Amino acid sequence: MSGDMRESARIPVAIVGAGPSGLALALGLARQGVRSVLVEQGRGGMRDRSKAPAIHTRTLEILRGWGVEQAMLDGGELVTDLRVRSADTERTLFSLDFSELDDEAEHPGVLFVDPGIIERVLLRAVSDSGQCDVRYGTELVGLDTSDDSATLTLNGPSGTYRIETDFVVGCDGANGFVRGALRLPFEGAAYPIRPVLADARVPDERDELPWPRLHNERRGVTFAVRLRPGLWRIARLDGGELGRAEEVPNEEVAELAGTVLGTGSVEAAWASRYRIHRRGSPHFRVGPVLLAGDAAHVHPPLGGQGMNAGIHDAANLAWKLAQALSGRGDVERLLESYDVERQSVASSVSWWANLNTRLFLQTPLAVRTGMLRLGPLLLAIPALRRSVLRRVTMLNLTCPLSPLVEYEERAAGKRLPNPLLRSPGGGRIRLYDLLPTGPALIEVAMDRAFGADVPKETLPLTRVVRIGPGGHEDPTNALRGLLGAKEGWILVRPDGHVAWARQHPEGLGDAARNALGEKG
């Protein structure tokens, strides 16, 4: 195609950018039965190796719902007892035992995995779905919008052409075309530092050293984790020199590796000097165009939550676009809720990353040393420790002030726990494995008669799960704790967040329709 050629078929969703966020959105849409086109300027392969090599528990839950969690687990190493060791003394500086969260999550911990594996797993699942047309070597060069559609001008291997779509989602990164076309600023700033990031091949016995490893010195910290046998991710988090070139010679990578792994030969698989930014768009949606991932928000890498937040953007948006395209949903309310909910989460992730950045990159050695000594004492406080564990795993994130959530009960907007249940037949099953991709109702009962008079079959639900007599049992009492009562109902959105939770059924029907953004 060339010139002013236009594809005849209108596409439901066009996604720009095939990084983790774009691939995740394509997969999330496919699981909802929505067709999409995914365009990527590059020719394939890993776009940005600076992504943190960590997948957190909440992200694993999302990936499980899409059928790719096990492939991710097989490609990396799940650390459930995180012990950060001094590279100088091998002493444990601080530790986080994520098994404390077993009562509400199946795989609490941090999955360390090569970022390239993350993209390959997602791409394979997207391709296998048959719902997404992936077009590499295709650049977006023009974007025109109306109130309810958009036209993209694309430059691909066969020339320039145009496609029409109901919705466009920019997942094309911090310097992408889509946000620029919307004339949205990227508010925030860069930190006045230039750390070094490297992936190093370690061919000897140092590959068996315990990790994560940390070296703390006057100019900053050097941190290392193993991505897979023989390959380590090493980060020097210091002030750096703003004027130095991005290229990092192999000798410098060897010096970095020496500080955390000891002397010996290494080969740089990849290395770069980079800038750290804390920025965000004031809006994640303008008309039929939305932003997700780094196109919407970027964060300092400490904490490793930026890529994860982009995948969460995709999970939040996929079901809402599906509902909007079905004709049942109020498009304005659904897309407004995406903007409101994800702006709040981006702010929370940014705050956490900024806190870690200031502690480790912008404080004197004495302060960092003091924090490393104080940390274990603070983590000995049970309530504080659990709060930190939930924040690190991203299980703490909520959907505050959303137009789709009823806030009269304390559970509304929270992530639904995933306790291990006892089945009626005596087996064990996680709650999430009982939930579909659509909305569900959890009925928490103390006797068999509870809820019998509630006309659940008239509600826009894909499943009702009963906890108590006549159903599954929750020995952890996580669901009763969520309700703050022995009995009640929990209305769950397709993305696993609580839309409504009460001890009485009045208003359940309206809440279910509101949670799905249905037309009034």
C-alpha positions as CSV (number, residue, x, y, z in Angstrom):
1,M,0.0,0.0,0.0
2,S,1.2,3.5,-0.7
3,G,0.0,7.1,-0.9
4,D,-3.5,7.7,0.5
5,M,-4.5,4.0,0.8
6,R,-7.0,3.2,3.5
7,E,-7.8,-0.2,5.0
8,S,-11.5,-0.8,4.6
9,A,-12.2,-2.6,7.9
10,R,-12.5,-0.4,11.0
11,I,-10.4,-1.8,13.8
12,P,-11.8,-1.8,17.4
13,V,-8.5,-0.9,19.1
14,A,-5.1,0.2,17.7
15,I,-2.1,-0.1,20.1
16,V,1.0,1.9,19.4
17,G,4.2,0.3,20.9
18,A,5.1,-3.3,21.4
19,G,6.8,-3.1,24.8
20,P,5.5,-4.8,27.9
21,S,2.5,-2.4,28.3
22,G,1.4,-2.7,24.6
23,L,1.8,-6.4,24.5
24,A,0.0,-6.8,27.8
25,L,-2.9,-4.7,26.5
26,A,-3.2,-6.7,23.3
27,L,-3.3,-9.9,25.4
28,G,-5.8,-8.5,27.9
29,L,-8.1,-7.4,25.0
30,A,-7.7,-10.8,23.4
31,R,-8.8,-12.6,26.6
32,Q,-11.9,-10.3,26.4
33,G,-12.5,-11.3,22.8
34,V,-11.5,-7.9,21.4
35,R,-9.5,-7.6,18.2
36,S,-6.7,-5.2,17.9
37,V,-3.8,-4.0,15.8
38,L,-0.4,-3.5,17.4
39,V,2.1,-1.4,15.6
40,E,5.7,-1.1,16.5
41,Q,8.3,1.0,14.7
42,G,11.1,-1.4,15.6
43,R,11.8,-4.7,13.8
44,G,11.2,-6.8,16.8
45,G,13.3,-7.8,19.7
46,M,13.8,-6.1,23.1
47,R,13.2,-2.3,22.8
48,D,14.4,-1.2,26.2
49,R,16.7,-3.3,28.4
50,S,16.7,-0.7,31.2
51,K,13.3,-2.1,32.4
52,A,13.6,-3.5,35.9
53,P,14.0,-7.3,35.8
54,A,11.3,-7.8,38.4
55,I,7.7,-9.0,38.3
56,H,5.7,-8.4,41.5
57,T,3.0,-10.5,43.0
58,R,0.0,-8.4,41.8
59,T,1.4,-8.5,38.3
60,L,1.7,-12.3,38.5
61,E,-1.9,-12.5,39.4
62,I,-2.9,-10.5,36.4
63,L,-0.7,-12.7,34.2
64,R,-2.3,-15.8,35.6
65,G,-5.7,-14.5,34.5
66,W,-4.3,-14.2,31.0
67,G,-2.7,-17.7,31.1
68,V,1.0,-16.7,31.0
69,E,2.0,-16.7,34.7
70,Q,3.6,-20.2,34.6
71,A,5.6,-19.3,31.5
72,M,7.0,-16.3,33.4
73,L,7.7,-18.3,36.5
74,D,9.5,-20.9,34.3
75,G,11.7,-18.2,32.8
76,G,12.9,-16.6,36.0
77,E,13.5,-17.1,39.7
78,L,10.8,-16.4,42.3
79,V,12.4,-15.1,45.5
80,T,10.1,-15.5,48.4
81,D,12.7,-14.8,51.1
82,L,14.6,-11.7,49.9
83,R,17.9,-11.3,51.8
84,V,20.0,-8.4,50.6
85,R,23.6,-9.1,51.5
86,S,26.6,-6.9,51.8
87,A,29.0,-7.6,49.0
88,D,31.9,-6.8,51.3
89,T,31.0,-9.0,54.4
90,E,28.3,-11.4,53.1
91,R,26.2,-10.2,56.1
92,T,22.5,-9.9,55.6
93,L,21.7,-6.2,55.6
94,F,17.9,-6.6,55.6
95,S,15.4,-9.3,54.6
96,L,11.8,-9.6,53.5
97,D,10.0,-12.9,54.1
98,F,7.1,-12.7,51.7
99,S,5.6,-16.0,52.9
100,E,3.8,-13.8,55.5
101,L,1.4,-13.0,52.6
102,D,0.5,-16.6,51.9
103,D,-2.9,-16.0,53.3
104,E,-3.8,-13.6,50.5
105,A,-1.6,-14.5,47.6
106,E,-0.4,-17.6,45.8
107,H,3.1,-16.5,44.8
108,P,4.1,-13.7,47.2
109,G,7.6,-12.5,46.4
110,V,9.6,-11.0,43.6
111,L,10.1,-12.8,40.3
112,F,13.5,-11.9,38.8
113,V,13.5,-12.5,35.1
114,D,15.3,-11.2,32.0
115,P,13.1,-8.4,30.5
116,G,13.6,-10.0,27.1
117,I,11.8,-13.1,28.4
118,I,8.9,-11.0,29.6
119,E,8.3,-9.6,26.1
120,R,8.8,-12.9,24.4
121,V,6.2,-14.7,26.6
122,L,3.7,-11.9,26.1
123,L,4.3,-11.8,22.3
124,R,3.9,-15.5,21.9
125,A,0.6,-15.4,23.8
126,V,-0.7,-12.5,21.8
127,S,0.2,-14.2,18.5
128,D,-1.4,-17.5,19.6
129,S,-4.6,-15.7,20.5
130,G,-5.5,-15.0,16.9
131,Q,-7.1,-11.7,18.0
132,C,-4.2,-9.3,17.3
133,D,-2.5,-8.2,14.1
134,V,1.1,-7.4,15.2
135,R,2.9,-5.2,12.7
136,Y,6.6,-4.6,13.3
137,G,8.5,-2.1,11.2
138,T,5.5,0.2,11.2
139,E,5.7,3.8,12.3
140,L,2.8,6.0,13.3
141,V,3.3,9.3,11.5
142,G,-0.2,10.9,11.8
143,L,-3.1,10.8,14.2
144,D,-6.5,12.4,13.6
145,T,-9.4,12.1,16.0
146,S,-13.1,12.7,16.2
147,D,-15.4,12.3,19.2
148,D,-15.8,8.6,18.7
149,S,-13.0,7.3,16.4
150,A,-9.5,8.0,15.2
151,T,-7.5,7.6,12.0
152,L,-3.9,6.6,12.1
153,T,-1.5,7.2,9.3
154,L,1.1,4.5,9.3
155,N,4.4,4.1,7.4
156,G,5.1,0.4,7.0
157,P,7.2,-2.0,4.8
158,S,4.8,-1.6,1.9
159,G,4.4,2.2,2.1
160,T,2.1,4.7,3.8
161,Y,-1.5,3.9,4.5
162,R,-4.3,4.7,7.0
163,I,-6.5,2.8,9.3
164,E,-9.6,3.7,11.2
165,T,-10.2,2.6,14.8
166,D,-12.6,3.1,17.6
167,F,-9.9,3.6,20.2
168,V,-6.1,4.3,20.1
169,V,-3.8,3.4,23.0
170,G,-0.3,5.0,23.1
171,C,2.1,2.5,24.7
172,D,5.0,4.0,22.8
173,G,7.1,5.2,25.7
174,A,8.2,8.5,27.3
175,N,9.2,10.0,24.0
176,G,6.4,8.5,21.9
177,F,4.3,10.0,19.1
178,V,0.9,9.6,20.7
179,R,1.2,11.9,23.7
180,G,2.9,14.5,21.5
181,A,0.1,14.4,19.0
182,L,-2.3,15.1,21.9
183,R,-0.1,18.0,22.9
184,L,0.0,16.8,26.5
185,P,3.0,17.8,28.6
186,F,5.1,15.3,30.5
187,E,5.2,17.1,33.8
188,G,8.0,16.4,36.3
189,A,11.8,16.5,36.1
190,A,14.9,14.5,35.7
191,Y,17.1,13.8,38.7
192,P,20.6,15.5,38.5
193,I,22.3,12.1,38.4
194,R,23.4,9.6,35.8
195,P,23.7,6.0,37.1
196,V,25.0,3.0,35.2
197,L,23.0,-0.2,34.3
198,A,24.6,-3.3,32.9
199,D,23.8,-6.9,32.2
200,A,27.0,-8.9,32.7
201,R,27.9,-12.5,31.8
202,V,29.7,-14.2,34.7
203,P,31.5,-17.4,33.6
204,D,32.9,-18.7,36.9
205,E,32.1,-19.7,40.4
206,R,31.0,-16.1,41.3
207,D,27.7,-17.0,39.5
208,E,26.8,-19.1,42.6
209,L,27.1,-16.2,45.1
210,P,24.0,-15.4,47.1
211,W,22.0,-12.5,45.9
212,P,20.7,-9.7,45.8
213,R,24.0,-8.1,46.7
214,L,24.8,-4.5,47.7
215,H,28.0,-2.5,48.0
216,N,27.6,0.8,49.9
217,E,30.3,3.4,49.6
218,R,30.7,7.2,49.7
219,R,29.7,7.9,46.1
220,G,26.6,5.6,46.1
221,V,25.5,2.0,46.0
222,T,26.1,-0.8,43.6
223,F,23.4,-3.5,43.4
224,A,23.3,-6.9,41.7
225,V,20.8,-9.6,41.1
226,R,21.0,-12.7,38.9
227,L,18.7,-12.8,35.9
228,R,19.5,-16.4,35.1
229,P,22.5,-18.6,35.5
230,G,25.5,-16.8,34.1
231,L,23.8,-13.4,33.6
232,W,23.6,-10.7,36.2
233,R,21.9,-7.3,36.3
234,I,24.2,-4.7,37.9
235,A,23.3,-1.1,38.7
236,R,25.6,1.6,40.1
237,L,23.3,4.1,41.7
238,D,25.5,7.1,42.3
239,G,25.6,10.7,41.1
240,G,27.4,9.9,37.9
241,E,28.5,12.6,35.6
242,L,25.8,14.3,33.5
243,G,28.2,15.0,30.6
244,R,29.5,11.5,30.1
245,A,28.5,9.4,27.1
246,E,25.8,6.8,27.4
247,E,28.2,4.1,26.2
248,V,29.8,2.1,29.0
249,P,33.0,0.3,28.1
250,N,33.5,-3.4,29.1
251,E,36.3,-2.3,31.5
252,E,33.8,-0.2,33.5
253,V,31.3,-3.1,33.6
254,A,34.1,-5.3,34.9
255,E,34.9,-2.7,37.6
256,L,31.2,-2.6,38.6
257,A,31.0,-6.4,38.8
258,G,34.1,-6.5,40.9
259,T,32.5,-4.3,43.6
260,V,29.6,-6.7,44.1
261,L,30.9,-10.1,42.9
262,G,34.7,-9.9,43.4
263,T,37.4,-9.8,40.8
264,G,37.3,-11.9,37.7
265,S,36.5,-11.7,34.0
266,V,33.0,-10.6,32.8
267,E,31.5,-9.8,29.5
268,A,29.1,-7.0,29.1
269,A,25.9,-8.3,27.4
270,W,24.5,-4.7,27.5
271,A,25.3,-1.5,29.4
272,S,24.2,2.1,29.4
273,R,24.4,5.3,31.4
274,Y,21.0,6.7,31.7
275,R,18.9,9.5,33.2
276,I,16.3,9.0,35.9
277,H,13.0,10.8,35.5
278,R,9.9,11.3,37.5
279,R,7.2,12.4,35.1
280,G,3.6,12.0,34.2
281,S,0.9,13.2,31.8
282,P,-1.8,15.3,33.4
283,H,-4.4,13.2,31.5
284,F,-4.3,9.6,30.4
285,R,-7.2,10.0,28.0
286,V,-8.3,12.6,25.5
287,G,-11.4,11.5,23.5
288,P,-10.9,8.1,21.9
289,V,-7.1,8.2,22.6
290,L,-5.6,6.8,25.8
291,L,-2.1,6.5,27.2
292,A,-0.6,3.6,29.1
293,G,2.8,2.6,30.6
294,D,5.8,4.9,30.0
295,A,3.8,7.0,27.6
296,A,1.6,8.0,30.6
297,H,4.1,7.9,33.5
298,V,7.8,7.2,34.2
299,H,9.4,6.5,37.5
300,P,12.8,6.1,39.1
301,P,13.8,2.4,38.8
302,L,14.3,1.8,42.5
303,G,11.5,-0.5,43.6
304,G,11.2,-1.9,40.2
305,Q,7.5,-1.0,39.8
306,G,7.3,1.1,36.6
307,M,7.0,-1.8,34.1
308,N,4.6,-3.6,36.5
309,A,2.4,-0.4,36.7
310,G,2.2,-0.4,32.9
311,I,1.0,-4.0,32.8
312,H,-1.6,-3.0,35.5
313,D,-2.7,-0.1,33.2
314,A,-3.4,-2.7,30.5
315,A,-5.4,-4.9,32.9
316,N,-7.5,-1.9,34.0
317,L,-8.1,-0.7,30.5
318,A,-8.7,-4.0,28.6
319,W,-12.0,-4.9,30.2
320,K,-13.2,-1.3,30.0
321,L,-12.6,-1.1,26.3
322,A,-14.3,-4.4,25.9
323,Q,-17.3,-3.1,27.8
324,A,-17.4,0.1,25.8
325,L,-17.2,-1.7,22.5
326,S,-20.0,-4.1,23.5
327,G,-22.5,-1.3,23.3
328,R,-23.6,-1.9,26.9
329,G,-21.1,0.5,28.5
330,D,-21.2,4.2,29.0
331,V,-18.0,5.1,27.1
332,E,-17.5,8.4,28.9
333,R,-17.7,6.9,32.4
334,L,-15.6,3.9,31.6
335,L,-12.7,5.9,30.1
336,E,-13.0,8.6,32.8
337,S,-12.6,5.8,35.4
338,Y,-9.4,4.6,33.7
339,D,-7.9,8.1,33.9
340,V,-8.9,8.6,37.5
341,E,-7.9,5.2,38.8
342,R,-4.6,5.0,37.0
343,Q,-3.5,8.5,37.8
344,S,-3.9,7.7,41.5
345,V,-1.9,4.5,41.2
346,A,0.9,6.2,39.2
347,S,1.2,8.8,41.9
348,S,1.5,6.1,44.6
349,V,4.2,4.2,42.6
350,S,6.0,7.4,41.9
351,W,6.0,8.4,45.6
352,W,7.5,5.0,46.5
353,A,10.2,5.1,43.8
354,N,11.1,8.7,44.7
355,L,11.5,7.7,48.4
356,N,13.8,4.9,47.6
357,T,15.8,7.1,45.1
358,R,16.3,9.8,47.7
359,L,17.4,7.3,50.4
360,F,19.9,5.4,48.2
361,L,21.1,8.0,45.7
362,Q,20.7,11.4,47.3
363,T,21.9,10.9,50.9
364,P,25.4,10.8,52.4
365,L,27.1,7.5,53.2
366,A,26.4,7.9,56.9
367,V,22.7,8.3,56.4
368,R,22.5,5.3,54.1
369,T,24.5,3.2,56.5
370,G,22.2,4.3,59.3
371,M,19.1,3.4,57.3
372,L,20.5,-0.1,56.6
373,R,21.0,-0.6,60.3
374,L,17.6,0.9,61.3
375,G,15.7,-1.0,58.6
376,P,15.7,-4.5,60.3
377,L,14.5,-2.9,63.6
378,L,11.6,-1.2,61.8
379,L,10.7,-4.4,59.9
380,A,10.5,-6.2,63.3
381,I,7.2,-4.3,63.9
382,P,4.5,-6.6,62.5
383,A,2.1,-4.0,61.2
384,L,4.9,-2.0,59.5
385,R,6.5,-5.1,58.1
386,R,3.2,-6.3,56.5
387,S,2.6,-2.8,55.1
388,V,6.0,-2.8,53.5
389,L,5.5,-6.3,52.1
390,R,2.2,-5.4,50.6
391,R,3.7,-2.2,49.0
392,V,6.7,-4.0,47.6
393,T,4.4,-6.7,46.0
394,M,1.9,-4.0,44.8
395,L,-0.9,-5.8,46.7
396,N,-1.7,-2.5,48.4
397,L,-2.9,-0.6,45.3
398,T,-6.5,0.5,45.2
399,C,-8.9,2.3,42.9
400,P,-9.8,5.4,44.9
401,L,-12.5,7.9,43.9
402,S,-13.5,6.0,40.8
403,P,-16.9,6.6,39.3
404,L,-17.3,2.8,39.0
405,V,-16.8,2.1,42.7
406,E,-19.2,2.4,45.6
407,Y,-17.4,3.8,48.6
408,E,-19.9,3.2,51.4
409,E,-18.0,0.1,52.7
410,R,-14.4,0.0,53.6
411,A,-13.4,-2.8,51.1
412,A,-14.5,-0.9,48.0
413,G,-11.7,-0.3,45.5
414,K,-9.3,-2.7,47.2
415,R,-7.7,-5.7,45.5
416,L,-9.6,-8.9,46.2
417,P,-7.5,-11.3,48.4
418,N,-6.6,-14.7,46.9
419,P,-6.8,-17.1,49.8
420,L,-6.4,-20.9,49.6
421,L,-9.9,-22.3,49.9
422,R,-11.3,-25.7,50.9
423,S,-13.5,-27.1,48.2
424,P,-16.8,-28.9,49.0
425,G,-15.1,-32.2,47.9
426,G,-12.2,-31.7,50.3
427,G,-9.6,-30.3,47.8
428,R,-7.8,-27.0,47.8
429,I,-8.2,-24.2,45.3
430,R,-7.2,-20.5,45.2
431,L,-10.1,-18.1,45.0
432,Y,-8.8,-16.5,41.8
433,D,-9.1,-19.9,40.0
434,L,-12.8,-19.8,40.6
435,L,-13.2,-16.3,39.1
436,P,-13.8,-15.7,35.3
437,T,-12.6,-12.8,33.2
438,G,-15.9,-11.1,33.8
439,P,-17.6,-9.7,36.9
440,A,-18.4,-12.0,39.8
441,L,-20.1,-12.0,43.1
442,I,-18.7,-13.6,46.3
443,E,-21.4,-14.6,48.8
444,V,-19.9,-15.0,52.3
445,A,-22.3,-17.0,54.5
446,M,-22.6,-18.6,57.9
447,D,-25.6,-20.9,57.1
448,R,-27.2,-22.5,54.1
449,A,-30.2,-20.2,54.0
450,F,-28.1,-17.0,53.6
451,G,-28.6,-15.3,50.3
452,A,-31.4,-17.7,49.0
453,D,-33.8,-14.8,48.5
454,V,-31.3,-12.6,46.5
455,P,-32.1,-12.8,42.8
456,K,-28.5,-13.2,41.6
457,E,-29.6,-14.7,38.3
458,T,-30.9,-11.2,37.2
459,L,-27.5,-9.5,37.7
460,P,-24.9,-8.9,35.0
461,L,-22.5,-11.5,36.5
462,T,-20.5,-14.3,35.0
463,R,-20.2,-16.3,38.2
464,V,-21.3,-16.4,41.9
465,V,-18.9,-18.0,44.3
466,R,-20.2,-19.1,47.7
467,I,-18.0,-19.1,50.8
468,G,-19.5,-21.0,53.7
469,P,-22.0,-23.8,54.1
470,G,-22.9,-25.2,50.7
471,G,-19.8,-23.8,49.1
472,H,-16.1,-23.3,49.6
473,E,-14.5,-22.6,53.0
474,D,-12.0,-19.8,53.7
475,P,-9.9,-21.0,56.6
476,T,-7.9,-17.7,56.5
477,N,-11.0,-15.6,57.1
478,A,-9.5,-13.1,54.6
479,L,-12.8,-12.5,53.0
480,R,-14.7,-11.9,56.2
481,G,-11.8,-9.6,57.2
482,L,-12.4,-7.7,54.0
483,L,-16.1,-7.4,54.8
484,G,-15.5,-6.6,58.4
485,A,-18.4,-9.0,59.1
486,K,-19.2,-12.7,59.2
487,E,-21.6,-12.5,56.3
488,G,-22.2,-10.4,53.2
489,W,-21.5,-9.9,49.5
490,I,-18.4,-8.8,47.6
491,L,-18.9,-7.6,44.0
492,V,-15.7,-8.1,42.0
493,R,-14.7,-6.3,38.8
494,P,-13.1,-8.2,35.9
495,D,-9.7,-6.8,37.0
496,G,-10.0,-8.3,40.5
497,H,-10.8,-5.1,42.4
498,V,-13.7,-4.8,44.8
499,A,-16.5,-2.6,43.4
500,W,-19.0,-3.0,46.3
501,A,-19.0,-4.9,49.6
502,R,-21.8,-4.9,52.1
503,Q,-23.5,-7.0,54.8
504,H,-26.9,-6.6,53.2
505,P,-28.0,-6.9,49.5
506,E,-29.8,-3.6,49.1
507,G,-28.4,-1.8,46.1
508,L,-26.6,-4.8,44.7
509,G,-28.2,-4.6,41.3
510,D,-27.4,-0.9,40.8
511,A,-23.9,-1.5,42.1
512,A,-23.3,-4.3,39.6
513,R,-24.4,-2.2,36.7
514,N,-22.4,0.8,37.9
515,A,-19.3,-1.3,38.4
516,L,-19.4,-2.3,34.7
517,G,-20.1,1.3,33.6
518,E,-23.4,0.2,32.1
519,K,-25.6,2.8,30.4
520,G,-28.3,4.3,32.7
